[in-house]
Amino acid sequence: MNRGDLVWFALTVNTQTNEVTDWDLGMLLEYSTVQKVGTVLYNGKIRRVRGEYLKTAGKNPLENWTA
């Protein structure tokens, strides 16, 4: 993942079962390989997301998405 990539990220996660309920699109601002944490710009706000909850969106993000 590189800076400026369009990524799918987990919007809400059930912490007890580690289950993702909602995914959304955002722009990756930074990814730390040491901490495995990404910084995502979403609706004008910055969110920090664990690496396991990030996926690159690809060229056609809505057509290629499979949850």
ABEGO torsion letter per residue (X at the ends): XBBGBBBBBBABBBAAAGBBABBBBBBBABBBAAAGBBBBBBGGBBBBBBAAABBBAEABAAAABBX
